[in-house]
Amino acid sequence: MGLKSYLHETITLARVNLKRRLHSKWDSYPLGRKPRADAEKYLKLFDSAKRTEYPEADAVERESGFAIDREWLHDVALHTQVAIKSYKDGVIAYPHGRLLYSLLRRYIADNRPDFINIAETGTARGFSALCMAKAIADSGIHGRIVTIDLLPHVVPMYWNCIDDHKGPRTRAELLSPWSDLLRHIVFLQGNSLELLLSVGVDRIHFAFLDACHIEIAVMAEFKAVEARQKPGDIIFFDDVTPGVFPGVVKAIDRIGRSGNYSFRRTMISDRRGYAWGTRQPVLSGTLAK
């Protein structure tokens, strides 16, 4: 073996071992080693969340002409969105599921793709991926959602959700009631900044970015998606909330100033804002510094 080959294999092995050590942290009960509350506590939070009205989401649904089945949404949210928050005023809110569904249905209706590629960062328990998978299924087309998170998909753990009283479960087990939609979803574990670059598709029609909330990370994820989008394609950002996630807000401001995307923003509460951009036909400069 030559020196060059030896160094290459040594570096590759070091990277593999580093990834294993990083993953081991997330494979060992990262959200806690026991349930955080009993089922009654989660149901109380759920009851409050499902009764909350969101006029902004109503408006998007009317404009798009598509609205997700509300009972289906609440059922999925009970198992994948209702959690015990560690911060003060940790209100449970999941209108982004409604927005993602409506915008994706409108995109599919307008563009009629034979096959749609979707990328997501920040899988968590899988709520948003399921909402987008339902949009694909309800549209009657073929498509794939590649969703990335540091949390494992096939390692049993507690998820800080109502199902924890059943004991540690994998994400695959947690989402098994919606197995008909899982055929549209590919779950990847790892760093989104790295895996987004290696997703084997030439085009990303629709993307939902909700992983690391610092400016440099948001920009890196955005650039990985932008390179594979065409005019009319959409990228959706979670937590575009001034004063709470300033890094996300700064990134959206930079992207907006470039002129390459036309943005819409909405605030559904003091702690939760969203933005989605549509790729424009003419590139008008580079990203502002």
CYANA upper distance limits for C-alpha pairs under 8 A (distance plus 0.5 A):
  1 MET  CA      5 SER  CA      6.77
  1 MET  CA      6 TYR  CA      6.81
  2 GLY  CA      6 TYR  CA      6.60
  3 LEU  CA      7 LEU  CA      6.60
  4 LYS  CA      8 HIS  CA      6.69
  5 SER  CA      9 GLU  CA      6.67
  6 TYR  CA     10 THR  CA      6.56
  7 LEU  CA     11 ILE  CA      6.58
  8 HIS  CA     12 THR  CA      6.63
  9 GLU  CA     13 LEU  CA      6.54
 10 THR  CA     14 ALA  CA      6.69
 11 ILE  CA     15 ARG  CA      6.74
 12 THR  CA     16 VAL  CA      6.78
 13 LEU  CA     17 ASN  CA      6.68
 14 ALA  CA     18 LEU  CA      6.60
 15 ARG  CA     19 LYS  CA      6.68
 16 VAL  CA     20 ARG  CA      6.76
 17 ASN  CA     21 ARG  CA      6.79
 18 LEU  CA     22 LEU  CA      6.67
 19 LYS  CA     23 HIS  CA      6.47
 20 ARG  CA     24 SER  CA      6.53
 21 ARG  CA     25 LYS  CA      7.33
 22 LEU  CA     26 TRP  CA      7.73
 23 HIS  CA     27 ASP  CA      6.60
 23 HIS  CA    150 LEU  CA      7.76
 23 HIS  CA    190 GLY  CA      7.89
 24 SER  CA     28 SER  CA      6.85
 25 LYS  CA     30 PRO  CA      7.50
 26 TRP  CA     30 PRO  CA      5.93
 26 TRP  CA    150 LEU  CA      7.04
 26 TRP  CA    151 LEU  CA      6.13
 26 TRP  CA    152 PRO  CA      7.43
 27 ASP  CA    151 LEU  CA      7.54
 27 ASP  CA    152 PRO  CA      6.73
 27 ASP  CA    155 VAL  CA      6.89
 27 ASP  CA    157 MET  CA      8.42
 28 SER  CA    157 MET  CA      7.95
 29 TYR  CA     33 ARG  CA      6.15
 29 TYR  CA    157 MET  CA      5.80
 29 TYR  CA    158 TYR  CA      6.98
 30 PRO  CA    157 MET  CA      8.45
 31 LEU  CA    157 MET  CA      8.36
 31 LEU  CA    158 TYR  CA      6.89
 31 LEU  CA    159 TRP  CA      6.74
 31 LEU  CA    160 ASN  CA      7.20
 32 GLY  CA     36 ARG  CA      8.27
 32 GLY  CA    158 TYR  CA      6.91
 32 GLY  CA    160 ASN  CA      8.32
 33 ARG  CA    157 MET  CA      8.23
 33 ARG  CA    158 TYR  CA      7.14
 34 LYS  CA    158 TYR  CA      7.07
 34 LYS  CA    164 ASP  CA      8.38
 35 PRO  CA    158 TYR  CA      7.06
 35 PRO  CA    160 ASN  CA      6.96
 35 PRO  CA    161 CYS  CA      8.44
 35 PRO  CA    164 ASP  CA      6.04
 35 PRO  CA    165 HIS  CA      7.04
 36 ARG  CA     84 ILE  CA      7.58
 36 ARG  CA    160 ASN  CA      6.71
 37 ALA  CA     41 LYS  CA      6.63
 37 ALA  CA     42 TYR  CA      7.73
 37 ALA  CA     84 ILE  CA      8.18
 38 ASP  CA     42 TYR  CA      7.44
 38 ASP  CA    162 ILE  CA      7.90
 38 ASP  CA    165 HIS  CA      7.57
 39 ALA  CA     43 LEU  CA      6.67
 39 ALA  CA    162 ILE  CA      5.87
 39 ALA  CA    163 ASP  CA      8.37
 39 ALA  CA    165 HIS  CA      7.72
 40 GLU  CA     44 LYS  CA      6.67
 41 LYS  CA     45 LEU  CA      6.96
 42 TYR  CA     46 PHE  CA      6.60
 42 TYR  CA     78 LEU  CA      8.46
 42 TYR  CA     82 VAL  CA      6.95
 42 TYR  CA     83 ALA  CA      7.35
 42 TYR  CA     84 ILE  CA      8.10
 42 TYR  CA    161 CYS  CA      7.61
 42 TYR  CA    162 ILE  CA      6.25
 43 LEU  CA     47 ASP  CA      6.56
 43 LEU  CA     78 LEU  CA      8.26
 43 LEU  CA    162 ILE  CA      8.22
 44 LYS  CA     48 SER  CA      7.05
 45 LEU  CA     49 ALA  CA      6.72
 45 LEU  CA     82 VAL  CA      7.28
 45 LEU  CA     92 ILE  CA      7.60
 46 PHE  CA     50 LYS  CA      6.58
 46 PHE  CA     78 LEU  CA      6.70
 46 PHE  CA     82 VAL  CA      6.61
 46 PHE  CA     92 ILE  CA      8.12
 47 ASP  CA     51 ARG  CA      7.02
 48 SER  CA     52 THR  CA      7.22
 49 ALA  CA     91 VAL  CA      8.20
 49 ALA  CA     92 ILE  CA      6.15
 49 ALA  CA     93 ALA  CA      6.65
 50 LYS  CA     74 HIS  CA      7.11
 54 TYR  CA     58 ASP  CA      6.90
 54 TYR  CA     95 PRO  CA      7.74
 54 TYR  CA    268 ILE  CA      7.11
 55 PRO  CA     59 ALA  CA      6.69
 56 GLU  CA     60 VAL  CA      7.03
 56 GLU  CA    266 THR  CA      7.52
 56 GLU  CA    267 MET  CA      8.36
 56 GLU  CA    268 ILE  CA      7.24
 57 ALA  CA     61 GLU  CA      6.75
 57 ALA  CA     95 PRO  CA      7.08
 57 ALA  CA     98 ARG  CA      7.25
 57 ALA  CA     99 LEU  CA      6.77
 58 ASP  CA     62 ARG  CA      6.78
 59 ALA  CA     63 GLU  CA      6.64
 60 VAL  CA     64 SER  CA      6.48
 60 VAL  CA     99 LEU  CA      7.38
 60 VAL  CA    102 SER  CA      7.71
 60 VAL  CA    103 LEU  CA      8.46
 61 GLU  CA     65 GLY  CA      6.30
 61 GLU  CA     66 PHE  CA      5.94
 61 GLU  CA     67 ALA  CA      5.79
 61 GLU  CA     98 ARG  CA      8.27
 61 GLU  CA     99 LEU  CA      7.88
 61 GLU  CA    102 SER  CA      6.33
 62 ARG  CA     66 PHE  CA      7.52
 62 ARG  CA     67 ALA  CA      8.32
 64 SER  CA    102 SER  CA      6.64
 64 SER  CA    103 LEU  CA      7.17
 64 SER  CA    105 ARG  CA      8.43
 64 SER  CA    106 ARG  CA      6.14
 65 GLY  CA    102 SER  CA      8.05
 65 GLY  CA    106 ARG  CA      7.82
 66 PHE  CA    101 TYR  CA      8.28
 66 PHE  CA    102 SER  CA      5.57
 66 PHE  CA    105 ARG  CA      7.02
 66 PHE  CA    106 ARG  CA      7.49
 67 ALA  CA     98 ARG  CA      7.35
 67 ALA  CA    101 TYR  CA      7.68
 67 ALA  CA    102 SER  CA      6.16
 68 ILE  CA     72 TRP  CA      8.36
 68 ILE  CA     73 LEU  CA      7.57
 68 ILE  CA     98 ARG  CA      6.54
 68 ILE  CA    101 TYR  CA      6.81
 68 ILE  CA    102 SER  CA      7.48
 69 ASP  CA     73 LEU  CA      6.75
 70 ARG  CA     74 HIS  CA      6.71
 71 GLU  CA     75 ASP  CA      6.71
 72 TRP  CA     76 VAL  CA      6.84
 73 LEU  CA     77 ALA  CA      6.57
 73 LEU  CA     97 GLY  CA      8.09
 73 LEU  CA    131 CYS  CA      8.22
 74 HIS  CA     78 LEU  CA      6.59
 75 ASP  CA     79 HIS  CA      7.50
 76 VAL  CA     80 THR  CA      6.62
 76 VAL  CA     81 GLN  CA      8.25
 76 VAL  CA    127 PHE  CA      7.25
 77 ALA  CA     81 GLN  CA      5.15
 77 ALA  CA     82 VAL  CA      6.81
 77 ALA  CA     94 TYR  CA      7.81
 77 ALA  CA    127 PHE  CA      7.18
 78 LEU  CA     82 VAL  CA      5.92
 78 LEU  CA    161 CYS  CA      8.46
 78 LEU  CA    162 ILE  CA      7.79
 79 HIS  CA    161 CYS  CA      6.62
 79 HIS  CA    162 ILE  CA      6.55
 79 HIS  CA    163 ASP  CA      7.16
 79 HIS  CA    174 LEU  CA      8.27
 80 THR  CA    125 ARG  CA      5.84
 80 THR  CA    126 GLY  CA      7.13
 80 THR  CA    127 PHE  CA      6.04
 80 THR  CA    161 CYS  CA      7.22
 81 GLN  CA     92 ILE  CA      7.84
 81 GLN  CA     93 ALA  CA      8.36
 81 GLN  CA     94 TYR  CA      7.48
 81 GLN  CA    125 ARG  CA      8.08
 81 GLN  CA    127 PHE  CA      7.19
 81 GLN  CA    161 CYS  CA      8.12
 82 VAL  CA     92 ILE  CA      6.71
 82 VAL  CA    161 CYS  CA      6.71
 82 VAL  CA    162 ILE  CA      8.08
 83 ALA  CA     92 ILE  CA      7.93
 83 ALA  CA    160 ASN  CA      6.06
 83 ALA  CA    161 CYS  CA      5.81
 83 ALA  CA    162 ILE  CA      8.35
 84 ILE  CA     90 GLY  CA      8.40
 84 ILE  CA    160 ASN  CA      7.12
 84 ILE  CA    161 CYS  CA      8.21
 85 LYS  CA     90 GLY  CA      5.68
 85 LYS  CA     91 VAL  CA      8.31
 86 SER  CA     90 GLY  CA      7.64
 94 TYR  CA     98 ARG  CA      8.30
 95 PRO  CA     99 LEU  CA      6.97
 96 HIS  CA    100 LEU  CA      6.44
 96 HIS  CA    128 SER  CA      8.14
 96 HIS  CA    238 ASP  CA      8.34
 96 HIS  CA    274 TYR  CA      8.30
 97 GLY  CA    101 TYR  CA      6.66
 97 GLY  CA    127 PHE  CA      7.98
 97 GLY  CA    128 SER  CA      6.21
 97 GLY  CA    131 CYS  CA      6.23
 97 GLY  CA    132 MET  CA      8.39
 98 ARG  CA    102 SER  CA      6.65
 98 ARG  CA    131 CYS  CA      8.21
 99 LEU  CA    103 LEU  CA      6.49
100 LEU  CA    104 LEU  CA      6.44
100 LEU  CA    128 SER  CA      8.07
100 LEU  CA    131 CYS  CA      7.53
100 LEU  CA    132 MET  CA      6.89
100 LEU  CA    236 PHE  CA      8.43
101 TYR  CA    105 ARG  CA      6.54
101 TYR  CA    131 CYS  CA      6.38
101 TYR  CA    132 MET  CA      6.12
101 TYR  CA    134 LYS  CA      8.00
101 TYR  CA    135 ALA  CA      5.90
102 SER  CA    106 ARG  CA      6.68
102 SER  CA    135 ALA  CA      8.26
103 LEU  CA    107 TYR  CA      6.62
104 LEU  CA    108 ILE  CA      6.66
104 LEU  CA    132 MET  CA      7.61
104 LEU  CA    135 ALA  CA      6.96
104 LEU  CA    136 ILE  CA      8.44
104 LEU  CA    206 PHE  CA      7.97
105 ARG  CA    109 ALA  CA      6.64
105 ARG  CA    135 ALA  CA      6.18
105 ARG  CA    136 ILE  CA      7.92
105 ARG  CA    139 SER  CA      7.19
106 ARG  CA    110 ASP  CA      6.59
107 TYR  CA    111 ASN  CA      6.53
107 TYR  CA    112 ARG  CA      8.45
107 TYR  CA    233 ASP  CA      8.49
108 ILE  CA    112 ARG  CA      5.66
108 ILE  CA    113 PRO  CA      7.04
108 ILE  CA    139 SER  CA      7.73
109 ALA  CA    139 SER  CA      8.25
113 PRO  CA    141 ILE  CA      8.30
114 ASP  CA    141 ILE  CA      7.05
114 ASP  CA    142 HIS  CA      7.16
115 PHE  CA    141 ILE  CA      7.14
115 PHE  CA    142 HIS  CA      5.46
115 PHE  CA    143 GLY  CA      5.46
115 PHE  CA    144 ARG  CA      8.44
116 ILE  CA    142 HIS  CA      7.13
116 ILE  CA    143 GLY  CA      4.96
116 ILE  CA    144 ARG  CA      6.95
116 ILE  CA    204 ILE  CA      8.29
116 ILE  CA    205 HIS  CA      6.79
117 ASN  CA    143 GLY  CA      6.35
117 ASN  CA    144 ARG  CA      5.79
117 ASN  CA    145 ILE  CA      6.72
117 ASN  CA    146 VAL  CA      8.41
117 ASN  CA    201 VAL  CA      8.11
117 ASN  CA    203 ARG  CA      7.35
117 ASN  CA    204 ILE  CA      5.69
117 ASN  CA    205 HIS  CA      6.08
117 ASN  CA    206 PHE  CA      7.34
118 ILE  CA    143 GLY  CA      8.23
118 ILE  CA    144 ARG  CA      6.64
118 ILE  CA    145 ILE  CA      5.07
118 ILE  CA    146 VAL  CA      6.74
118 ILE  CA    204 ILE  CA      6.15
118 ILE  CA    205 HIS  CA      6.53
118 ILE  CA    206 PHE  CA      5.43
118 ILE  CA    207 ALA  CA      5.95
118 ILE  CA    208 PHE  CA      8.48
119 ALA  CA    145 ILE  CA      6.17
119 ALA  CA    146 VAL  CA      5.46
119 ALA  CA    147 THR  CA      6.40
119 ALA  CA    196 LEU  CA      8.48
119 ALA  CA    204 ILE  CA      7.15
119 ALA  CA    206 PHE  CA      7.19
119 ALA  CA    207 ALA  CA      5.22
119 ALA  CA    208 PHE  CA      6.90
120 GLU  CA    129 ALA  CA      8.00
120 GLU  CA    145 ILE  CA      7.64
120 GLU  CA    146 VAL  CA      6.67
120 GLU  CA    147 THR  CA      4.98
120 GLU  CA    148 ILE  CA      6.73
120 GLU  CA    207 ALA  CA      6.20
120 GLU  CA    208 PHE  CA      5.22
120 GLU  CA    209 LEU  CA      6.17
120 GLU  CA    210 ASP  CA      7.95
121 THR  CA    147 THR  CA      6.21
121 THR  CA    148 ILE  CA      5.34
121 THR  CA    149 ASP  CA      6.79
121 THR  CA    192 SER  CA      6.58
121 THR  CA    208 PHE  CA      7.07
121 THR  CA    209 LEU  CA      5.52
121 THR  CA    210 ASP  CA      5.92
121 THR  CA    211 ALA  CA      5.72
122 GLY  CA    147 THR  CA      7.74
122 GLY  CA    148 ILE  CA      6.41
122 GLY  CA    149 ASP  CA      5.52
122 GLY  CA    150 LEU  CA      8.48
122 GLY  CA    192 SER  CA      8.46
122 GLY  CA    209 LEU  CA      7.45
122 GLY  CA    210 ASP  CA      5.42
122 GLY  CA    211 ALA  CA      4.73
122 GLY  CA    212 CYS  CA      8.38
123 THR  CA    127 PHE  CA      8.20
123 THR  CA    128 SER  CA      7.96
123 THR  CA    129 ALA  CA      7.56
123 THR  CA    147 THR  CA      6.33
123 THR  CA    148 ILE  CA      6.29
123 THR  CA    149 ASP  CA      5.76
124 ALA  CA    149 ASP  CA      7.22
124 ALA  CA    151 LEU  CA      7.49
125 ARG  CA    159 TRP  CA      7.87
125 ARG  CA    171 ARG  CA      7.01
126 GLY  CA    130 LEU  CA      6.72
126 GLY  CA    171 ARG  CA      8.32
126 GLY  CA    175 LEU  CA      8.03
127 PHE  CA    131 CYS  CA      6.92
128 SER  CA    132 MET  CA      6.76
129 ALA  CA    133 ALA  CA      6.54
129 ALA  CA    145 ILE  CA      7.57
129 ALA  CA    147 THR  CA      7.67
129 ALA  CA    185 ILE  CA      7.68
130 LEU  CA    134 LYS  CA      6.58
130 LEU  CA    181 LEU  CA      7.25
130 LEU  CA    182 LEU  CA      8.01
131 CYS  CA    135 ALA  CA      6.95
132 MET  CA    136 ILE  CA      6.95
132 MET  CA    145 ILE  CA      8.37
133 ALA  CA    137 ALA  CA      6.72
133 ALA  CA    144 ARG  CA      8.49
133 ALA  CA    145 ILE  CA      7.76
133 ALA  CA    181 LEU  CA      6.28
133 ALA  CA    182 LEU  CA      8.02
133 ALA  CA    184 HIS  CA      6.50
133 ALA  CA    185 ILE  CA      7.62
134 LYS  CA    138 ASP  CA      6.37
134 LYS  CA    181 LEU  CA      7.03
135 ALA  CA    139 SER  CA      6.56
136 ILE  CA    140 GLY  CA      7.02
136 ILE  CA    141 ILE  CA      6.56
136 ILE  CA    142 HIS  CA      7.38
136 ILE  CA    143 GLY  CA      7.03
137 ALA  CA    141 ILE  CA      7.03
137 ALA  CA    142 HIS  CA      8.16
137 ALA  CA    181 LEU  CA      7.84
142 HIS  CA    184 HIS  CA      8.46
143 GLY  CA    184 HIS  CA      6.65
144 ARG  CA    184 HIS  CA      5.27
144 ARG  CA    185 ILE  CA      6.22
144 ARG  CA    186 VAL  CA      7.70
145 ILE  CA    184 HIS  CA      6.52
145 ILE  CA    185 ILE  CA      5.19
145 ILE  CA    186 VAL  CA      6.55
146 VAL  CA    185 ILE  CA      6.52
146 VAL  CA    186 VAL  CA      5.31
146 VAL  CA    187 PHE  CA      6.72
146 VAL  CA    188 LEU  CA      7.74
146 VAL  CA    199 VAL  CA      8.40
147 THR  CA    185 ILE  CA      7.69
147 THR  CA    186 VAL  CA      6.70
147 THR  CA    187 PHE  CA      5.74
147 THR  CA    188 LEU  CA      6.60
148 ILE  CA    187 PHE  CA      6.72
148 ILE  CA    188 LEU  CA      5.33
148 ILE  CA    189 GLN  CA      6.27
148 ILE  CA    190 GLY  CA      7.16
148 ILE  CA    191 ASN  CA      8.00
148 ILE  CA    192 SER  CA      6.37
148 ILE  CA    195 LEU  CA      8.00
149 ASP  CA    188 LEU  CA      7.04
149 ASP  CA    189 GLN  CA      5.66
149 ASP  CA    190 GLY  CA      6.31
149 ASP  CA    191 ASN  CA      7.36
149 ASP  CA    192 SER  CA      7.20
149 ASP  CA    211 ALA  CA      8.01
150 LEU  CA    189 GLN  CA      5.66
150 LEU  CA    190 GLY  CA      5.28
150 LEU  CA    191 ASN  CA      6.74
151 LEU  CA    189 GLN  CA      6.81
151 LEU  CA    190 GLY  CA      8.31
152 PRO  CA    170 THR  CA      8.38
152 PRO  CA    171 ARG  CA      7.99
152 PRO  CA    188 LEU  CA      8.45
152 PRO  CA    189 GLN  CA      6.16
153 HIS  CA    170 THR  CA      6.51
153 HIS  CA    171 ARG  CA      5.44
153 HIS  CA    172 ALA  CA      6.52
153 HIS  CA    187 PHE  CA      7.23
153 HIS  CA    188 LEU  CA      8.17
153 HIS  CA    189 GLN  CA      7.72
154 VAL  CA    170 THR  CA      5.50
154 VAL  CA    171 ARG  CA      6.80
154 VAL  CA    172 ALA  CA      6.71
155 VAL  CA    169 ARG  CA      7.89
155 VAL  CA    170 THR  CA      5.59
155 VAL  CA    171 ARG  CA      8.09
156 PRO  CA    168 PRO  CA      5.54
156 PRO  CA    169 ARG  CA      4.73
156 PRO  CA    170 THR  CA      4.64
156 PRO  CA    171 ARG  CA      8.05
157 MET  CA    167 GLY  CA      8.49
157 MET  CA    168 PRO  CA      4.89
157 MET  CA    169 ARG  CA      5.82
157 MET  CA    170 THR  CA      6.70
158 TYR  CA    164 ASP  CA      6.18
158 TYR  CA    167 GLY  CA      7.63
158 TYR  CA    168 PRO  CA      5.50
158 TYR  CA    169 ARG  CA      7.12
159 TRP  CA    163 ASP  CA      8.43
159 TRP  CA    164 ASP  CA      7.06
160 ASN  CA    164 ASP  CA      7.16
163 ASP  CA    167 GLY  CA      8.16
163 ASP  CA    174 LEU  CA      8.03
164 ASP  CA    168 PRO  CA      6.93
164 ASP  CA    169 ARG  CA      8.18
169 ARG  CA    173 GLU  CA      6.51
169 ARG  CA    174 LEU  CA      6.97
170 THR  CA    174 LEU  CA      6.73
171 ARG  CA    175 LEU  CA      6.64
172 ALA  CA    176 SER  CA      6.53
175 LEU  CA    179 SER  CA      7.43
178 TRP  CA    182 LEU  CA      7.18
179 SER  CA    183 ARG  CA      7.69
181 LEU  CA    185 ILE  CA      7.93
182 LEU  CA    186 VAL  CA      8.43
190 GLY  CA    194 GLU  CA      8.26
190 GLY  CA    195 LEU  CA      7.35
191 ASN  CA    195 LEU  CA      6.64
192 SER  CA    196 LEU  CA      6.11
192 SER  CA    211 ALA  CA      7.87
192 SER  CA    221 GLU  CA      7.87
193 LEU  CA    197 LEU  CA      7.46
193 LEU  CA    217 ALA  CA      7.78
193 LEU  CA    220 ALA  CA      7.11
193 LEU  CA    221 GLU  CA      6.37
194 GLU  CA    198 SER  CA      7.48
195 LEU  CA    199 VAL  CA      6.78
196 LEU  CA    221 GLU  CA      7.63
196 LEU  CA    224 ALA  CA      6.86
196 LEU  CA    225 VAL  CA      8.12
197 LEU  CA    224 ALA  CA      6.42
202 ASP  CA    228 ARG  CA      6.44
203 ARG  CA    228 ARG  CA      5.05
203 ARG  CA    229 GLN  CA      6.17
203 ARG  CA    230 LYS  CA      8.17
204 ILE  CA    225 VAL  CA      7.14
204 ILE  CA    228 ARG  CA      6.01
204 ILE  CA    229 GLN  CA      6.01
204 ILE  CA    233 ASP  CA      8.16
205 HIS  CA    229 GLN  CA      6.70
205 HIS  CA    230 LYS  CA      8.11
205 HIS  CA    233 ASP  CA      5.52
205 HIS  CA    234 ILE  CA      6.99
206 PHE  CA    233 ASP  CA      6.46
206 PHE  CA    234 ILE  CA      5.36
206 PHE  CA    235 ILE  CA      6.17
206 PHE  CA    236 PHE  CA      8.33
207 ALA  CA    225 VAL  CA      7.85
207 ALA  CA    234 ILE  CA      6.95
207 ALA  CA    235 ILE  CA      5.13
207 ALA  CA    236 PHE  CA      6.48
208 PHE  CA    235 ILE  CA      6.49
208 PHE  CA    236 PHE  CA      5.21
208 PHE  CA    237 PHE  CA      6.46
208 PHE  CA    238 ASP  CA      8.12
209 LEU  CA    218 VAL  CA      8.29
209 LEU  CA    221 GLU  CA      7.98
209 LEU  CA    222 PHE  CA      8.42
209 LEU  CA    235 ILE  CA      8.09
209 LEU  CA    236 PHE  CA      6.77
209 LEU  CA    237 PHE  CA      5.63
209 LEU  CA    238 ASP  CA      7.04
210 ASP  CA    237 PHE  CA      6.92
210 ASP  CA    238 ASP  CA      5.95
210 ASP  CA    239 ASP  CA      8.04
211 ALA  CA    218 VAL  CA      8.50
212 CYS  CA    217 ALA  CA      6.61
212 CYS  CA    218 VAL  CA      7.27
213 HIS  CA    217 ALA  CA      7.41
213 HIS  CA    218 VAL  CA      6.93
213 HIS  CA    245 PHE  CA      7.11
213 HIS  CA    247 GLY  CA      6.61
213 HIS  CA    248 VAL  CA      6.22
214 ILE  CA    218 VAL  CA      6.73
214 ILE  CA    245 PHE  CA      8.22
214 ILE  CA    246 PRO  CA      8.29
214 ILE  CA    247 GLY  CA      5.02
214 ILE  CA    248 VAL  CA      6.68
215 GLU  CA    219 MET  CA      6.62
215 GLU  CA    246 PRO  CA      8.38
215 GLU  CA    247 GLY  CA      4.62
215 GLU  CA    248 VAL  CA      6.07
215 GLU  CA    249 VAL  CA      8.44
215 GLU  CA    250 LYS  CA      6.92
215 GLU  CA    251 ALA  CA      5.84
216 ILE  CA    220 ALA  CA      6.70
216 ILE  CA    247 GLY  CA      8.32
216 ILE  CA    251 ALA  CA      8.22
217 ALA  CA    221 GLU  CA      6.74
218 VAL  CA    222 PHE  CA      6.56
218 VAL  CA    247 GLY  CA      8.36
218 VAL  CA    248 VAL  CA      7.01
218 VAL  CA    251 ALA  CA      6.94
219 MET  CA    223 LYS  CA      6.61
219 MET  CA    251 ALA  CA      6.53
220 ALA  CA    224 ALA  CA      6.87
221 GLU  CA    225 VAL  CA      6.95
222 PHE  CA    226 GLU  CA      6.41
223 LYS  CA    227 ALA  CA      6.64
224 ALA  CA    228 ARG  CA      7.81
225 VAL  CA    229 GLN  CA      7.07
229 GLN  CA    233 ASP  CA      6.40
229 GLN  CA    279 ARG  CA      7.66
230 LYS  CA    279 ARG  CA      6.92
230 LYS  CA    280 GLN  CA      8.46
230 LYS  CA    281 PRO  CA      8.20
231 PRO  CA    278 THR  CA      7.88
231 PRO  CA    279 ARG  CA      5.20
231 PRO  CA    280 GLN  CA      5.48
231 PRO  CA    281 PRO  CA      5.32
232 GLY  CA    278 THR  CA      6.06
232 GLY  CA    279 ARG  CA      5.61
232 GLY  CA    280 GLN  CA      6.92
232 GLY  CA    281 PRO  CA      8.08
233 ASP  CA    278 THR  CA      6.16
233 ASP  CA    279 ARG  CA      5.88
234 ILE  CA    276 TRP  CA      7.36
234 ILE  CA    277 GLY  CA      6.13
234 ILE  CA    278 THR  CA      5.13
234 ILE  CA    279 ARG  CA      6.80
235 ILE  CA    276 TRP  CA      6.10
235 ILE  CA    277 GLY  CA      5.85
235 ILE  CA    278 THR  CA      7.17
236 PHE  CA    274 TYR  CA      8.03
236 PHE  CA    275 ALA  CA      6.45
236 PHE  CA    276 TRP  CA      4.67
236 PHE  CA    277 GLY  CA      6.94
237 PHE  CA    274 TYR  CA      6.34
237 PHE  CA    275 ALA  CA      5.77
237 PHE  CA    276 TRP  CA      6.49
238 ASP  CA    272 ARG  CA      8.47
238 ASP  CA    273 GLY  CA      7.24
238 ASP  CA    274 TYR  CA      5.51
238 ASP  CA    275 ALA  CA      7.38
239 ASP  CA    245 PHE  CA      7.03
239 ASP  CA    248 VAL  CA      7.51
239 ASP  CA    271 ARG  CA      8.37
239 ASP  CA    272 ARG  CA      6.05
239 ASP  CA    273 GLY  CA      5.67
239 ASP  CA    274 TYR  CA      6.30
240 VAL  CA    245 PHE  CA      7.07
240 VAL  CA    246 PRO  CA      8.29
240 VAL  CA    248 VAL  CA      6.09
240 VAL  CA    249 VAL  CA      5.74
240 VAL  CA    252 ILE  CA      8.28
240 VAL  CA    272 ARG  CA      7.49
240 VAL  CA    273 GLY  CA      5.20
240 VAL  CA    274 TYR  CA      5.56
240 VAL  CA    275 ALA  CA      6.91
241 THR  CA    245 PHE  CA      5.90
241 THR  CA    246 PRO  CA      7.33
241 THR  CA    248 VAL  CA      8.02
241 THR  CA    249 VAL  CA      6.94
241 THR  CA    267 MET  CA      8.07
241 THR  CA    270 ASP  CA      8.16
241 THR  CA    271 ARG  CA      6.80
241 THR  CA    272 ARG  CA      6.23
241 THR  CA    273 GLY  CA      5.41
241 THR  CA    274 TYR  CA      8.00
242 PRO  CA    246 PRO  CA      5.95
242 PRO  CA    249 VAL  CA      6.78
244 VAL  CA    271 ARG  CA      7.09
245 PHE  CA    249 VAL  CA      7.16
246 PRO  CA    250 LYS  CA      6.59
247 GLY  CA    251 ALA  CA      6.76
248 VAL  CA    252 ILE  CA      6.78
249 VAL  CA    253 ASP  CA      6.71
250 LYS  CA    254 ARG  CA      6.77
251 ALA  CA    255 ILE  CA      6.72
252 ILE  CA    256 GLY  CA      6.48
252 ILE  CA    275 ALA  CA      8.39
253 ASP  CA    257 ARG  CA      6.73
254 ARG  CA    258 SER  CA      7.12
254 ARG  CA    287 LEU  CA      6.77
254 ARG  CA    288 ALA  CA      6.03
254 ARG  CA    289 LYS  CA      7.65
255 ILE  CA    259 GLY  CA      7.86
255 ILE  CA    260 ASN  CA      7.95
255 ILE  CA    261 TYR  CA      7.61
255 ILE  CA    287 LEU  CA      6.69
255 ILE  CA    288 ALA  CA      8.00
256 GLY  CA    260 ASN  CA      7.75
256 GLY  CA    261 TYR  CA      6.65
256 GLY  CA    262 SER  CA      7.32
256 GLY  CA    263 PHE  CA      7.13
257 ARG  CA    287 LEU  CA      7.53
257 ARG  CA    288 ALA  CA      6.91
258 SER  CA    284 SER  CA      7.17
258 SER  CA    285 GLY  CA      6.50
258 SER  CA    286 THR  CA      6.18
258 SER  CA    287 LEU  CA      5.29
258 SER  CA    288 ALA  CA      6.65
259 GLY  CA    280 GLN  CA      8.21
259 GLY  CA    283 LEU  CA      7.36
259 GLY  CA    284 SER  CA      6.16
259 GLY  CA    285 GLY  CA      7.70
260 ASN  CA    279 ARG  CA      6.55
260 ASN  CA    280 GLN  CA      5.91
260 ASN  CA    281 PRO  CA      8.40
260 ASN  CA    282 VAL  CA      7.50
260 ASN  CA    283 LEU  CA      5.67
260 ASN  CA    284 SER  CA      6.77
260 ASN  CA    285 GLY  CA      8.31
261 TYR  CA    277 GLY  CA      5.85
261 TYR  CA    278 THR  CA      5.69
261 TYR  CA    279 ARG  CA      5.07
261 TYR  CA    280 GLN  CA      5.87
262 SER  CA    277 GLY  CA      5.69
262 SER  CA    278 THR  CA      5.72
262 SER  CA    279 ARG  CA      7.15
262 SER  CA    280 GLN  CA      7.17
263 PHE  CA    275 ALA  CA      7.13
263 PHE  CA    276 TRP  CA      6.08
263 PHE  CA    277 GLY  CA      4.74
263 PHE  CA    278 THR  CA      7.08
264 ARG  CA    275 ALA  CA      6.02
264 ARG  CA    276 TRP  CA      6.06
264 ARG  CA    277 GLY  CA      6.96
265 ARG  CA    273 GLY  CA      7.82
265 ARG  CA    274 TYR  CA      6.16
265 ARG  CA    275 ALA  CA      4.73
265 ARG  CA    276 TRP  CA      7.16
266 THR  CA    273 GLY  CA      6.19
266 THR  CA    274 TYR  CA      5.94
266 THR  CA    275 ALA  CA      6.96
267 MET  CA    272 ARG  CA      6.58
267 MET  CA    273 GLY  CA      4.67
267 MET  CA    274 TYR  CA      6.92
268 ILE  CA    272 ARG  CA      6.35
268 ILE  CA    273 GLY  CA      6.44
269 SER  CA    273 GLY  CA      7.48
